[in-house]
Amino acid sequence: MTGTDPSDGTLRREIAIPGDSLWFQGHFPGDPLLPGIAQLHLVMETIQSVLGEKRRLTALKRVRFKRVIRPEETMAIAVEALPNAPDTYRFQLTVAGENACSGLMTTGPSEAGKD
């Protein structure tokens, strides 16, 4: 499910990563968890889907990983543009109502040939 909340412009998306995903290979055998880089990748994908264009990451601030995310768990991703900071987005991933990851992500135009 993906959609924008008209009351505040927040993009919301729900996703569950299957247990056989490459993200879980080697991270960690017998105790799989979704790596932080995968969580940030999902946030970037969400931003790109709203903008309809490829973006590149230019900065991360105040990123906090608070809860382990396991295979098949449904994550709710919420992303909102900051009105006074161009190309900067506040994001939060929650699982079962618990904050799993949050922070600020700044993006810029994708550089041709570097994607």
N, C-alpha and C positions, 0 to 999 in steps of 0.2 A: 504494500500500500504506500503510495506516494501522493503527497498533496501539500498545498500551501494553505495555512490558516489565514483567512481574510482579515481577521481581527488584528493580527500583529505582523503578518507577512512571514511568519516562520514556516520554513519548509519542514515537513515531517515525512519520515520514511521508516518502514519496518522491514527488517531483513533477518534471515537466519542463514548461517553459513553451514553447509552440510559437513558432516564428519570426514568425508573423503576429500575435502578441499585441500589443495596444495598448501594453504596457509597453515594447516595443522601438522604437516609433515616435518618431523624433527623438532617440534615445539609443543610439547615435549612427549617423547614416547611413554605410553602408559598413563599420561596425565595431560592430555591435550588442552591447550588454551590458545585463544586468538591473540597473536602478537600485536603489540601496540602499533607497529607500522601498518598492519592490516586495518586496524581501527581508523587510523588517520587516512588511509587510502579510501575507505568507505565514505568518510566525510568529504574528501576531495571529489569523489564520484558524485556525491549528492549535490555539491556546489556546481559542478560542471553540468549536471542534468538540468538545473534551474536556468543557468546562463545559456545553455545550448552551445557551448564551445569548450574546447580544450583550454585548461589553465595550468599554470605551474605554481608550485608552492614557493613562496618567498620568505615566509616567516611563521613561526609558531611561538605562542606565548601562553604562559600559565597553564600548560597541559598537565593534567592530573589523571593518573590511572588509579581508580579506586576499587574496582571489582574485576575479578577474573571472568572472562567470557568463554564459555565452553561450546563445543560443537552442538549445532541444532538449537541453541538458545536464540530466542527472538530478541533482537535489538531494536529499540526505537531511537532513531537518529533525528535530532532537531537542530536546524541550522538557521540562524538569522543574521542578516547583514547589519553591521553597525552603522548607524546613520551618519556619524561624524568621522568615520575612518574608511575611506574608499578601499574596496576590495578586501575588507577585513570582516570575518564572520565569527560569531560566537557559536560554539557547537556543544552538544551534549549527547552522549549515548547512554541509554538506560536499559537495564535488563530487569524484568520483574519489578519495576518501580524503583530500582536502586540505581544510583549514579555509577556508571562504569568508567566513563571517561569524559572529560570536559576541557575546554580551553578556547583559545583564539587562533584562527588560521587566516593568514594573509596570502592572497594569490595575485598573480600577474598574468598578462597575456603569454600564451605559449610561444616559445621561440621556434620559428620554422626550422625544421631539420633536427630538432633536439628532442622530439617526442618518442 
